Amino acid sequence: MERKTIQTHKLELKEVPVEDTSSFTKIGCPNCDYDVPASDLNINDKIAKCGKCNVVFSFREEIQKMNRAAQAPPKQEIIRPEGIDIFHFEEEMDITLEQPISVPEVLIGTLVPFIGLLFVLVYFLGDGDFPMWLAATGGLASFLSVFNLAHRSNQKIFINIDTQYLSIKRRPKKFIQDQQYSIHDIDQLYLRVIGGYHHVYMLVNSPSGQKHVKLVANIQSVSKARYLEQEIERKLGIKDRRVPEETVLPSTM
């Protein structure tokens, strides 16, 4: 018996990219939630008629939202700047950066050594009426201020994100308590520029309403601030959007 050879052909399936549907929207009837078909939409006048309950309504606001989303330029991807370290382990992410210097620290770091040195000079060059304990206190304050500025690189901010919480620790604390927030309550991150410094804020949901939490303050570099916002939003799966309090910044080149 003659055998027939059956040839088989392997069909290669190519991955079909999923289109971004963020620029599309459905117009729903505000009375019955019925999805109004395109044939019942008057695009020129932004008026629609529901084919289910016959309600006539305006969908101008939905069109304006689409236009604003289309006009908003995408934020540029920021490459990790110097001074920020990120470490991923399993489902956790650790961010370490140097504590930005604050305005009070600048004032203290410049005024305290000067005043302390002045006390010491008055004690040794004066007629002996100046209290020794005050001169000693001034000298010690001057030494501590200079020591603090010389070891700024050892003062860190540690941000940890796991499957439940975002935690922020500062070492040394400098009278700032450690903070912890549920990642499910974090709605958005955004930047504000105040006094020439960049501040990273979080919009956090709470039982009393949304609150604005300052995550990291007094960042001099816009690249560092944007990188923190970018990587934390990416880890939390948050799609970036603009909030009213956000400072609009130029693109970082």
N, C-alpha and C positions, 0 to 999 in steps of 0.2 A: 504494500500500500504506500502510495506516495505521500510524504509528509509535506504540509504547507508551512512555510515560515511566516509567522505574523510579526510584522515590524511594529514596534511601539515607539512613540515619540514623547519625550519628556517635555511637558509644558512648563516653562519658567514663568513664575508669577512675580511681577515687579511690585514693589511696595508703592502704594498710591498715597501721595502726601495728603494729609488732611488739611483742608482749607480753613483759614481763620475766619470764623463767622462773626467775629466781634463787630464787623462793619455792617451787619445785617440785623434787622429787627422785625418783629411781628407786631402789627397793630391790633390790640385787643380792645373789645368794647368795654368801656368803663361801667356799663350797667350789668352785663351778663358774662363778661370775660370771653366772649366768642371771638375767635381769630377771624378778623374781617378780611375777605379775599381782596386781591389787588383790583378787581373789577369794581369794587364798591368804594375805592379810595379816589378822592379828587386831589391829585398831587399839587396842582397849581394853587388851589385855595386851602389845602391842608384840612379838608373836611371829609368825613367818612360817614357812611350809613350802614348800620348793623343789619345784616340780612336775617338775623334771628329774632331780634326784639324791635327792629325798626327805629332804634335810637340814632339820632344824628349828633355827631360830636367832632371836636377838633383834635387833630393829632400833630399840631404844630410843634409842641414841646418835644415830642419824640424825634421829629426831623431836626430840630435844633441840637439835640444831644448828639445825633449822628454826625452833624456837621462839625461840632466842636471836637468830637473824637477823631474825625478825619483830618482836621487841621492841626491837631496837637502833634508836634514833631516827636519821634521816638527818642528816648534818652540814649546817649552814647554809652556803649559798654566801657566800663572803667577797668583798666588793668591794675592789679594790686600795687599800690604805692609803697614806697619805703616807709618803714615804721609801723606797719600792721602785719601781724602774723596770724595765719589761719591754719587750724589743724582739724582734720576730719577723722573721726573714729566711730565705725559702725554707723549709728543713727545720730551721733552727736557732732556738734561743731563748736570749736573753741576759737575765740578771737582775742588776741592780746595786742594792746597798743599802749604807748606811753601816755600817762595822764597829761592832757593839755594844761598849760600854765594859765592860771586865771588872773584877772586884773588885780584882785587883792594880793595875790602872791607876788606880782610884779612890784606893787607898792611896798609891801612888807620887805621884799628882798632888796629894795634900794634904800628905803628910809631907815629900817632897823639897823643895818651895819653902820650907817652914817651917824645916827643918834648914839648908838652904843660906843662907837669910837670917840665921839665927842665927849661922852661921860668919862671915859678913861683918861682922855687928855686933860679935862678939867680937874680931875682928881690929882693927877701927877704934876700938873703945871700950876695948880691953884695954890691957895694959901693954907690948905689943909682943912677948910670948913666943909668941903664937899663930902657927903657920906660915902664911905668905902663900899658899903653893900650895894649902893646904887651904881657905882662904877663897875663892881663885879657883875651885877645883873646886866648892865649894858654890854660888857665884854662877852658874857655868855650868850646873850641874844644875838650879837654880831656873829659869833662863831657858828651858832646853829643856823642862822639865815644863810651864811656863805656855804655851810656844809649841805644844806637842803638844795640849794641851787646847783652845787657841784655834783650831786647825786640824783638829778632829775630823771635820768634814764632808768633808774631802778624803781621809779614810781609808776605802777601799771594799772590799767583797767582790764579786767577779765570778763568777757561776755561768753556765757555758755548757753547753748540751745540743745535741748534733748527732745524726747517725744512728748513732753508735757509742759516744760517751763523754759522761759528765757530768764537767765539769772545774770545780774551785774554785780561785780565786786571790785572795790578799789583798795589797793594796798600801797601805802598806808591809807586808812579810811578817810582821814582828814575830816572827821565828824560827819561823814556821809554814810548812812546806813546801807547795808547790802539790800538789793532789790530783787524781787522775783515776780514774774507775771506768767499767767497761763498763756500758752501760744495760741489757744483758741479764742482768746479775748483780744489779741492784737489785730487791729483792722488795717492799719496802714502805717508806713514810715514816711517822714518828709523832712525837709531841711528848712531852717530859718537862719537869716543873717541878722545878727543883732550886735551893734557896736563894732562892726568889721570882722566879727568872728562867726564861724559856722556852727550851728547847733543841730544835732540829730534828735528829732522828736518821734514819739510813737503815739498813735491814736488808739487808745485802749478802751474796750467796752467794759462797763461796770454796771451794777444794779441801778445806780443813780444817773446813768447816761454815759456818753463818751467823754473821756478825759484825755488831756494832752500831757504826756509824760516826757520829760527831757532825758534822753538816753545818754548822750555824750555832749558836753558843752565845750565852748571855746576852742574849736578846731580851726587852726589857721589855714589849712590847705583844703580847698574845695574838692580836690581829688580824693582825699582821705574821707571827707564827709560823705561824698557820693558813693564811694566804694563800700562804706559801712552800710548805707541804706540799701545798696544794690544786693550785697551778699546776704544780709539778714532777710530781705524780702524773698530772695531766691530760695533760701533754706526753708522759710515758712510757707512757701507756695503762694505768696501774696502778689497779685497783679498790680503793678504800680499805677496810681492815679493821682491827680492833683487835688489837693485839699485847699480850702480858702485861706488858711493860715500860712501856707507854704510860700517861701520866697522863690520867685522865678529867677533861675540862674542861667547864664549863657552856657553854651555847650563847652565841655572841657576838651581841649585839643591835646 
